[in-house]
């Protein structure tokens, strides 16, 4: 059942990605985008069901590599729909849909290549840690997606691309910058609390808050860069290219942490 739900969500994300990109260049923009949102909404419902069943049956599965990626995908979709409800920019899903596809595909690939974490202590603190970290990374993804679209559209405009040749319904630069702002302002505090709860959980599981583990070190690097982005936004009011690039860098390092550090480096988080 769990694999079936994962595969169904994967297919829906693939279809949504195709529809969104077709909607940008085709003649049925509104229709294609509406169908894509329906696909992503259905995928979110299926993932919610999957996680609910998983929680009831065996909560420890959430810290296996394949299922670790699934709640991350779920968080990304949830945050995307919340921001869409507030700002009404469908174009943001052009980044979210393929990213969710990659996360789900990776989860399925890793399904039979995983091992549980050592000295696992399952409890409310672990759930708080995972939920906040997933939400923080999800908001990083939204901010990075808006930043990517910002830089792309800015390049087109600087190259004096005619307006009739620009993709349809793409948000303005100011709208993309606002998405970046909202995601960064919420994401940094959420990620910070999630990381702190993780260090407390590490003390419960391994008897120490910090052990110079590669995962812990790179998490602090991400926190520092995320904090710098938050500081520039909140204190200096910086916007535009600089914050767009910062958002992308933070998210790329977070993905490096998940896919490379967790997999190839000796770490407590190797699973």
matplotlib code that plots the C-alpha trace (Angstrom):
import matplotlib.pyplot as plt

x = [0.0, 2.8, 4.7, 1.5, 0.8, 4.4, 4.3, 0.9, 2.2, 5.3, 3.2, 1.0, 4.1, 5.4, 2.1, 1.9, 5.4, 4.6, 1.4, 3.1, 5.8, 3.3, 1.2, 4.1, 4.6, 1.3, -2.0, -4.0, -2.1, -5.0, -6.4, -3.0, -2.2, -5.5, -5.0, -1.5, -2.7, -5.3, -2.5, -0.4, -3.3, -4.1, -0.5, -0.5, -3.6, -2.0, 1.2, -0.9, -2.6, 0.7, 2.3, -0.8, -0.7, 3.1, 2.7, 0.1, 2.0, 5.7, 6.8, 10.5, 10.2, 10.2, 14.0, 14.8, 16.2, 13.3, 10.6, 12.7, 12.3, 8.6, 7.6, 10.0, 8.1, 4.8, 6.1, 7.1, 3.7, 1.9, 4.0, 3.6, -0.2, -0.2, 1.9, -0.3, -3.4, -1.8, -0.1, -1.9, 1.1, 0.9, 4.3, 5.9, 4.9, 7.1, 10.0, 8.1, 6.6, 9.8, 11.6, 8.8, 9.2, 12.9, 12.4, 9.8, 11.8, 14.8, 12.7, 11.6, 15.1, 16.4, 13.6, 15.7, 19.1, 18.4, 19.3, 17.9, 19.8, 21.8, 20.5, 17.2, 15.1, 11.5, 9.3, 7.6, 10.9, 12.0, 8.7, 9.1, 12.6, 11.7, 8.5, 10.3, 13.4, 11.2, 9.2, 12.4, 13.9, 10.5, 10.6, 14.2, 12.9, 10.2, 12.7, 15.2, 12.5, 11.4, 15.1, 15.7, 12.7, 13.8, 17.3, 15.9, 13.3, 15.8, 18.2, 15.5, 14.7, 18.3, 18.8, 15.8, 13.6, 10.4, 7.4, 5.5, 8.3, 8.2, 6.5, 2.9, 1.6, 5.0, 5.0, 6.7, 10.2, 8.7, 6.2, 9.0, 11.1, 8.1, 7.8, 11.5, 11.0, 8.0, 9.7, 13.0, 11.4, 9.4, 11.8, 14.8, 13.1, 11.4, 14.7, 16.5, 14.1, 14.1, 17.9, 18.0, 15.5, 17.7, 20.7, 18.6, 17.4, 21.0, 21.9, 19.0, 20.1, 23.9, 24.7, 26.1, 24.7, 27.4, 30.0, 31.6, 29.6, 29.6, 25.9, 25.9, 28.7, 27.0, 23.7, 25.4, 26.8, 23.3, 22.0, 24.6, 23.9, 20.1, 20.6, 22.6, 19.8, 17.3, 19.5, 19.9, 16.2, 15.0, 17.6, 19.1, 16.0, 18.2, 16.4, 16.9, 19.8, 21.8, 19.0, 17.9, 21.4, 21.7, 18.4, 19.6, 22.9, 21.3, 18.9, 21.6, 23.7, 20.7, 20.2, 23.9, 23.5, 20.5, 21.7, 25.5, 26.4, 23.7, 24.7, 28.5, 30.1, 30.5, 27.8, 25.2, 22.7, 23.9, 20.8]
y = [0.0, 2.5, 1.8, 2.2, 5.6, 6.7, 5.6, 7.3, 10.6, 10.3, 10.0, 12.9, 15.1, 14.1, 15.0, 18.3, 19.2, 18.5, 20.5, 23.5, 23.7, 23.3, 26.0, 28.4, 27.9, 26.7, 28.3, 26.6, 28.2, 28.6, 25.1, 23.4, 25.2, 24.2, 20.6, 20.7, 22.1, 19.3, 16.7, 18.3, 18.6, 14.9, 14.0, 15.9, 14.0, 10.7, 11.6, 12.7, 9.3, 7.5, 9.4, 8.8, 5.1, 5.1, 6.9, 4.5, 1.3, 2.1, 5.7, 4.6, 4.2, 8.0, 8.1, 5.6, 7.3, 6.6, 7.7, 10.7, 12.2, 11.6, 14.0, 16.5, 16.3, 16.6, 19.7, 21.3, 20.8, 22.0, 25.2, 25.8, 25.6, 27.9, 30.5, 30.1, 30.7, 33.9, 35.3, 33.5, 32.8, 29.4, 29.9, 28.9, 25.3, 25.2, 24.8, 22.8, 20.1, 18.7, 19.0, 16.8, 14.4, 14.1, 13.6, 10.9, 9.2, 9.2, 7.8, 4.9, 4.2, 4.1, 1.9, -1.3, 0.4, 1.7, 1.0, 2.5, 5.1, 3.9, 4.3, 5.7, 7.4, 7.8, 10.3, 13.8, 15.6, 13.6, 14.4, 18.1, 18.1, 16.3, 18.5, 21.8, 20.7, 19.6, 22.8, 24.9, 23.1, 23.3, 27.1, 27.1, 25.4, 27.9, 30.8, 29.2, 28.5, 32.2, 33.2, 31.0, 32.4, 35.9, 35.6, 33.9, 36.6, 39.4, 37.9, 37.8, 41.4, 42.5, 40.8, 42.9, 39.9, 41.3, 41.0, 38.9, 36.3, 36.1, 33.0, 33.5, 34.4, 34.5, 36.8, 40.1, 40.5, 42.3, 39.4, 36.8, 38.9, 39.0, 35.2, 35.0, 37.5, 35.6, 32.2, 33.4, 35.4, 32.3, 29.6, 30.8, 30.8, 27.5, 25.8, 27.3, 25.8, 22.5, 22.4, 23.2, 20.5, 18.2, 18.9, 18.2, 15.0, 14.1, 14.4, 12.0, 9.5, 9.7, 11.5, 14.7, 17.8, 18.2, 15.7, 17.4, 15.0, 16.0, 16.4, 18.6, 20.8, 21.3, 22.0, 24.8, 26.2, 26.1, 27.9, 30.6, 31.2, 31.1, 33.5, 35.8, 35.8, 36.5, 39.3, 41.0, 40.8, 41.8, 44.3, 45.8, 45.4, 43.8, 42.4, 41.5, 39.5, 39.1, 37.6, 35.4, 34.0, 33.5, 31.6, 29.3, 28.6, 27.8, 25.3, 23.7, 23.1, 21.6, 19.2, 18.3, 17.5, 15.2, 13.4, 13.4, 13.8, 11.4, 8.8, 8.9, 10.4, 8.8, 10.3, 9.5, 10.4, 7.8, 5.9]
z = [0.0, 1.0, -2.2, -4.3, -2.7, -3.3, -7.0, -7.5, -6.0, -8.2, -11.4, -10.4, -9.7, -13.2, -14.8, -12.9, -14.0, -17.7, -17.5, -15.8, -18.4, -21.2, -19.6, -19.8, -23.6, -24.9, -25.6, -22.8, -19.9, -17.4, -18.1, -17.9, -14.6, -13.1, -14.0, -12.6, -9.3, -9.1, -9.7, -7.0, -4.6, -5.1, -4.6, -1.3, -0.2, -1.0, 0.8, 3.8, 3.8, 3.4, 6.4, 8.5, 7.9, 8.5, 11.8, 13.0, 11.9, 12.6, 13.4, 13.3, 9.5, 9.3, 9.9, 7.2, 4.1, 1.7, 4.2, 5.3, 1.9, 1.7, 4.6, 3.1, -0.1, 1.8, 3.7, 0.4, -1.1, 2.1, 2.3, -1.5, -1.3, 1.8, 0.0, -3.1, -1.1, 0.2, -2.9, -5.8, -7.9, -9.7, -11.3, -8.1, -8.6, -11.7, -9.3, -6.7, -8.9, -10.4, -7.0, -5.5, -8.3, -7.7, -3.9, -4.4, -7.1, -4.8, -2.0, -4.2, -5.4, -1.8, -0.7, -0.5, 0.3, 3.8, 7.4, 10.6, 12.6, 15.5, 19.1, 17.9, 20.5, 19.2, 20.9, 20.7, 20.5, 17.5, 15.8, 16.6, 15.2, 12.0, 11.4, 11.9, 9.9, 7.0, 7.2, 7.3, 4.3, 2.5, 3.0, 1.7, -1.4, -2.0, -1.4, -3.8, -6.4, -6.3, -6.5, -9.5, -11.4, -10.3, -11.8, -14.9, -15.6, -14.8, -17.3, -20.0, -19.3, -19.3, -22.7, -23.8, -24.6, -25.9, -23.5, -26.0, -25.9, -22.1, -20.5, -19.8, -16.3, -14.8, -11.7, -11.7, -10.3, -7.3, -6.7, -6.9, -4.5, -2.1, -2.2, -1.3, 1.5, 3.1, 2.8, 4.3, 7.1, 8.3, 7.3, 9.3, 12.7, 11.9, 10.8, 13.9, 16.4, 14.4, 14.6, 18.3, 19.1, 17.0, 19.2, 22.3, 20.8, 20.0, 23.7, 24.5, 21.9, 22.0, 25.3, 23.8, 22.1, 19.5, 18.3, 15.3, 13.1, 9.4, 9.4, 12.4, 11.0, 7.6, 9.5, 11.3, 8.0, 6.6, 9.7, 9.4, 5.7, 6.3, 9.2, 7.0, 4.4, 7.2, 8.5, 5.2, 4.5, 8.0, 9.1, 5.9, 3.7, 1.0, -2.0, -5.6, -7.0, -3.8, -1.8, -4.7, -5.0, -1.2, -1.2, -3.9, -2.2, 1.1, -0.5, -2.7, 0.5, 2.2, -0.7, -0.6, 3.1, 2.5, -0.6, -0.1, 3.5, 4.7, 2.1, 1.6, 4.8, 8.2, 10.3, 13.0, 10.4, 7.9, 6.9]

ax = plt.figure().add_subplot(projection="3d")
ax.plot(x, y, z, "-o")
ax.set_aspect("equal")
plt.show()
